[in-house]
């Protein structure tokens, strides 16, 4: 029983200053206090999903009606979160941390979830980098000798840290012989080391909380916040959070929906085939909603060459996700938008070859928009070393 680091030595300079006995005790207390409730809420997801599949209906709970109809508001946003017109998201590796803070964006979502493979080196290294960034002591020199440091001639982006979702465990940190909750590890280490420092510097501990599926999961985060602030003597209300809710129907006022055209990696979030895509588009078009699409064609991916054995070569990963998979999927989405009149938004476009067809569709009156990501604009496949899992994303670079 106790706390055990099973992830081993990361070799990262500064890890001992993050994984201190006091910080690990703080995380262990969070785990022991809130871990069982997290487990119960994950089990409730399956029960709720089964009920939705049985009734084909989502609705608000009667017991929360007073909250919905009440006259209330949250506290005013702190000054450094008043302007969020330009935000960027990215992983917490050292170079990206510096570039994100220097970018001119108002806010940087320091993403320890979707943008970061949660191996122990990334988890600990991200905490080291965020600690150094907050204290303005971060710098980086790449293998070619190019130096990176924080700019002093302009303001830096406000950091909003995104911990892992409730669904992820961390087997690298065992607490009482069981894997810890990844969200509590990310939050706990960051808050323990940085909350007071952020407040001293005129900012605060700000968080982006992903992939919540009920008000009880949001309440759990609030209870974690209250406990953490009391435990470290941080004034209540210092923590501010933006919440991503993934399960609200359009009748409740949400008009954007996301779909995948191949397996999403999450069994509870199945992808759509061609007929299902058209059916969804017709329904969403009926109330002028928006469909956000992760566009990669399943058949092309399935027929692409796959390594006989697990490979660490980036060129093998590229071969397994051909560019044509994205181009063809976008063509299917455009055709569906023409047929149904649905508004569509293509997520994280990586293929330059797809841009002319998007431009042509838009010129023809199709209600289509698209977005890309900084890594598709700044990185080249030829420069990505083998085995560097922090660069693994889909579609690939």
C-alpha positions in Angstrom: 0.0 0.0 0.0 1.2 3.5 -0.6 2.5 5.4 -3.7 4.6 3.6 -6.3 6.0 5.1 -9.5 5.9 2.1 -11.9 6.7 4.3 -14.9 10.4 4.3 -14.0 13.0 7.0 -14.5 12.0 9.3 -17.4 15.5 10.7 -17.7 13.9 14.2 -17.8 15.8 16.9 -16.1 13.6 18.3 -13.3 11.5 15.2 -12.7 12.6 15.0 -9.1 11.3 18.5 -8.5 7.9 17.4 -9.8 7.6 14.0 -8.2 8.3 15.2 -4.7 7.0 13.2 -1.7 4.7 16.2 -0.9 3.3 16.4 -4.4 2.8 12.6 -4.6 1.0 12.6 -1.2 -1.3 15.4 -2.5 -2.2 13.3 -5.6 -2.6 10.2 -3.5 -5.1 12.1 -1.2 -7.1 13.2 -4.3 -7.1 9.6 -5.5 -8.2 8.1 -2.2 -10.9 10.8 -1.7 -12.4 10.9 -5.2 -11.2 7.8 -7.1 -14.2 5.6 -6.0 -16.7 8.3 -7.1 -15.0 8.5 -10.5 -15.4 4.7 -10.9 -19.1 4.9 -10.0 -19.6 7.7 -12.6 -17.9 5.7 -15.3 -20.2 2.8 -14.6 -23.1 5.1 -14.8 -22.1 6.1 -18.3 -22.8 2.6 -19.5 -26.1 2.5 -17.8 -27.1 5.8 -19.2 -26.0 4.8 -22.7 -28.0 1.6 -22.5 -31.1 3.6 -21.6 -30.6 6.1 -24.4 -30.3 3.2 -26.9 -33.4 1.6 -25.5 -35.6 4.8 -25.6 -33.8 6.8 -28.3 -34.3 9.8 -26.1 -32.2 12.3 -24.2 -33.7 14.9 -21.9 -33.0 17.0 -18.9 -33.5 15.5 -15.4 -36.5 16.7 -13.4 -34.3 17.1 -10.3 -32.2 19.7 -12.0 -35.1 21.9 -13.1 -34.5 24.5 -10.4 -30.9 25.0 -11.6 -32.1 25.5 -15.2 -34.8 27.9 -14.4 -33.1 29.7 -11.5 -31.7 33.3 -11.7 -27.9 32.8 -11.2 -24.6 33.5 -12.8 -21.0 32.5 -12.4 -18.4 34.9 -11.1 -16.9 37.4 -13.5 -14.0 36.1 -15.6 -10.5 37.1 -14.5 -8.8 39.8 -16.5 -6.5 37.5 -18.4 -9.5 35.4 -19.6 -11.7 38.2 -20.8 -10.3 38.1 -24.3 -10.4 34.6 -25.7 -11.0 35.5 -29.3 -7.8 33.6 -30.4 -6.9 30.4 -28.6 -4.5 27.6 -29.7 -4.2 24.1 -28.5 -1.1 22.0 -28.4 1.0 19.5 -26.5 3.2 20.4 -23.6 6.6 19.4 -25.0 9.2 22.0 -24.4 9.5 23.5 -27.9 5.7 23.7 -28.3 5.3 25.3 -24.9 7.6 28.1 -25.9 6.1 28.6 -29.3 2.6 28.6 -28.0 3.3 31.2 -25.4 5.0 33.3 -28.0 2.4 32.8 -30.7 0.3 36.0 -30.1 -2.7 33.9 -29.2 -4.6 35.2 -26.1 -4.9 31.7 -24.6 -3.0 28.5 -24.9 -4.8 25.3 -24.0 -1.9 23.2 -22.7 -3.2 19.8 -23.7 -2.2 16.8 -21.7 -5.0 14.8 -23.2 -5.8 14.6 -26.9 -2.5 16.2 -28.1 -0.3 14.1 -25.8 0.4 10.4 -25.7 0.1 9.7 -22.0 3.4 7.7 -21.6 5.2 8.6 -18.3 7.8 10.8 -20.0 5.1 13.0 -21.6 3.2 13.2 -18.3 6.2 14.2 -16.2 7.9 16.2 -18.9 4.8 18.3 -19.5 4.6 19.2 -15.9 8.3 20.2 -15.9 7.7 22.4 -18.9 4.6 24.1 -17.5 6.3 24.8 -14.2 9.3 26.4 -16.0 7.0 28.3 -18.4 5.0 29.8 -15.5 8.2 30.9 -13.8 9.5 32.3 -17.1 12.6 30.1 -16.9 11.9 27.9 -19.8 14.3 27.6 -22.8 15.2 25.0 -25.4 17.9 24.2 -27.9 17.3 21.8 -30.7 19.9 19.3 -32.0 20.9 21.7 -34.7 21.7 24.4 -32.1 18.6 26.6 -32.6 17.6 28.3 -29.4 14.1 29.0 -28.2 13.1 31.3 -25.4 10.1 33.4 -24.3 9.6 36.7 -25.9 9.9 39.9 -23.8 8.5 42.3 -26.4 4.9 41.2 -26.1 2.5 39.6 -23.8 2.4 35.8 -23.5 -0.6 33.6 -23.9 -2.6 32.8 -20.8 -2.2 29.1 -19.8 -5.3 27.0 -19.5 -4.3 23.4 -18.7 -6.3 20.5 -20.1 -5.9 17.4 -17.9 -6.9 13.9 -19.1 -10.6 13.0 -19.1 -12.2 11.0 -16.3 -12.1 7.8 -18.4 -8.3 7.5 -18.4 -6.2 5.7 -15.8 -2.5 6.0 -15.3 -0.7 2.7 -14.7 2.6 4.5 -14.2 1.5 5.9 -10.8 0.1 3.2 -8.5 -1.7 4.3 -5.4 -2.5 1.5 -3.0 -1.5 -1.0 -5.6 -4.0 0.3 -8.2 -3.6 2.6 -11.2 -4.4 6.3 -10.5 -7.0 8.4 -12.2 -5.1 10.2 -15.0 -7.2 13.4 -14.5 -6.2 13.6 -10.9 -2.5 13.0 -11.6 -2.5 15.8 -14.2 -4.5 18.2 -12.1 -2.9 17.4 -8.8 0.7 17.8 -9.9 0.0 21.0 -11.8 -2.1 22.6 -9.1 0.3 21.6 -6.3 3.3 23.1 -8.0 1.8 26.1 -9.7 -1.4 27.4 -8.1 0.2 29.8 -5.7 2.8 30.9 -8.2 0.1 31.7 -10.8 -1.8 33.8 -8.4 1.3 35.7 -7.3 1.9 36.6 -10.9 -1.6 38.0 -11.4 -3.0 34.9 -13.2 -4.6 31.8 -11.8 -5.0 28.0 -12.0 -7.2 27.7 -15.1 -8.4 24.4 -16.5 -10.2 23.0 -19.6 -12.1 19.9 -18.6 -12.8 17.5 -21.4 -15.2 14.7 -22.2 -17.8 15.0 -19.4 -21.0 13.2 -19.8 -23.2 14.3 -16.8 -23.7 17.0 -14.3 -22.4 14.6 -11.6 -19.1 14.4 -13.4 -18.9 18.2 -13.4 -19.9 18.2 -9.7 -17.0 15.8 -9.0 -14.5 18.2 -10.5 -16.0 21.0 -8.4 -15.5 18.9 -5.3 -11.9 18.2 -6.3 -11.4 21.9 -6.7 -12.8 22.8 -3.3 -10.8 20.1 -1.6 -7.5 21.1 -3.4 -7.9 24.8 -2.6 -8.6 24.1 1.0 -5.7 21.6 1.3 -3.1 24.1 -0.1 -4.5 27.3 1.4 -5.5 28.7 -2.0 -8.6 31.1 -1.8 -11.8 29.4 -2.9 -12.8 30.6 -6.4 -9.3 30.9 -7.6 -9.7 27.9 -10.0 -11.6 28.7 -13.2 -12.7 26.0 -15.6 -14.1 25.7 -19.1 -16.1 22.5 -19.5 -16.5 20.3 -22.6 -19.8 18.4 -22.5 -20.1 15.6 -25.0 -23.7 14.4 -24.7 -26.3 17.1 -25.2 -29.1 16.8 -27.9 -30.1 19.6 -30.2 -33.4 20.0 -28.4 -31.4 21.4 -25.5 -29.9 24.2 -27.6 -26.7 22.5 -29.0 -26.4 22.7 -32.7 -23.0 21.2 -33.4 -22.3 17.5 -33.6 -19.1 15.6 -34.3 -18.7 12.4 -36.2 -15.9 10.1 -37.4 -15.9 8.2 -40.7 -13.7 5.5 -39.4 -13.2 4.0 -35.9 -12.7 6.8 -33.4 -10.6 4.7 -31.0 -13.5 4.9 -28.5 -16.0 2.1 -28.8 -18.7 4.2 -27.2 -18.3 6.7 -30.0 -18.9 4.6 -33.2 -18.1 5.9 -36.7 -20.7 6.4 -39.4 -20.9 4.5 -42.7 -22.2 6.2 -45.8 -25.9 5.7 -45.2 -25.6 6.8 -41.6 -23.7 9.9 -42.6 -26.5 10.9 -45.0 -29.2 10.1 -42.3 -27.4 12.3 -39.8 -27.0 15.1 -42.3 -30.7 15.1 -43.1 -31.6 15.3 -39.4 -29.1 18.0 -38.6 -30.1 20.0 -41.7 -33.7 19.9 -40.5 -32.8 22.3 -37.6 -30.0 24.2 -39.3 -27.4 22.5 -37.2 -23.7 21.9 -37.9 -21.9 18.6 -38.5 -18.2 18.5 -37.6 -16.4 15.7 -39.4 -13.2 13.8 -38.8 -12.7 12.9 -42.5 -10.7 9.8 -43.3 -12.2 7.0 -45.5 -12.4 3.7 -43.7 -12.1 1.5 -46.7 -8.9 3.2 -47.9 -7.4 2.9 -44.4 -8.3 -0.8 -44.2 -6.7 -1.5 -47.5 -3.5 0.4 -46.8 -0.3 -1.5 -46.1 0.1 -2.4 -42.4 3.3 -3.5 -40.8 3.5 -7.2 -40.0 4.9 -6.3 -36.6 4.5 -3.2 -34.5 6.7 -0.6 -36.1 8.4 2.5 -34.8 9.2 3.8 -38.3 7.3 7.0 -39.1 7.2 6.1 -42.8 5.3 2.9 -41.9 2.7 5.0 -40.0 2.4 7.3 -43.0 1.9 4.4 -45.4 -0.9 3.1 -43.1 -2.9 6.4 -43.4 -2.7 7.4 -47.1 -3.5 11.0 -48.0 -6.2 9.7 -50.4 -8.2 8.6 -47.3 -8.7 12.2 -46.3 -9.3 13.5 -49.8 -12.0 10.9 -50.6 -13.7 11.3 -47.3 -13.9 15.1 -47.8 -15.4 14.5 -51.2 -18.1 12.2 -49.7 -18.9 14.9 -47.1 -19.2 17.5 -49.8 -21.5 15.3 -51.8 -23.6 14.6 -48.8 -23.8 18.4 -48.0 -25.0 19.1 -51.5 -27.7 16.3 -51.3 -29.0 17.3 -47.9 -28.2 21.0 -47.5 -26.4 20.3 -44.2 -23.8 22.7 -42.9 -20.5 20.9 -42.5 -17.1 21.7 -40.9 -14.1 19.6 -41.7 -11.8 19.1 -38.7 -8.0 19.3 -38.7 -7.4 19.2 -42.5 -3.9 17.9 -43.2 -4.0 17.4 -47.0 -3.2 20.4 -49.2 -4.8 18.4 -52.1 -8.2 18.7 -50.3 -8.2 22.4 -50.3 -9.3 23.0 -54.0 -12.4 20.8 -53.6 -13.3 22.6 -50.4 -12.8 25.9 -52.1 -14.8 24.9 -55.2 -17.7 23.6 -53.0 -17.8 26.8 -51.1 -17.9 28.8 -54.3 -20.8 26.6 -55.5 -22.8 27.6 -52.4 -22.1 24.5 -50.2 -22.2 25.5 -46.5 -18.7 24.1 -45.7 -15.9 25.4 -43.5 -12.6 23.8 -42.5 -9.8 24.1 -40.0 -6.3 22.9 -39.7 -3.8 22.6 -36.9 -0.4 24.3 -36.2 1.5 21.0 -36.6 0.3 20.6 -40.1 1.5 24.0 -41.0 4.9 23.9 -39.2 6.1 20.3 -39.2 7.3 18.1 -42.1 7.1 14.3 -42.2 10.8 14.1 -43.2 11.9 15.8 -40.0 10.0 13.5 -37.6 12.2 10.9 -35.9 11.2 7.3 -35.6 9.7 6.3 -32.4 8.7 9.9 -31.4 5.1 9.1 -30.4 4.4 12.7 -29.5 4.1 13.4 -33.2 1.6 10.7 -33.8 -1.8 12.1 -34.9 -4.5 11.3 -37.4 -4.5 12.4 -40.1 -0.7 12.1 -39.9 1.8 15.0 -40.5 
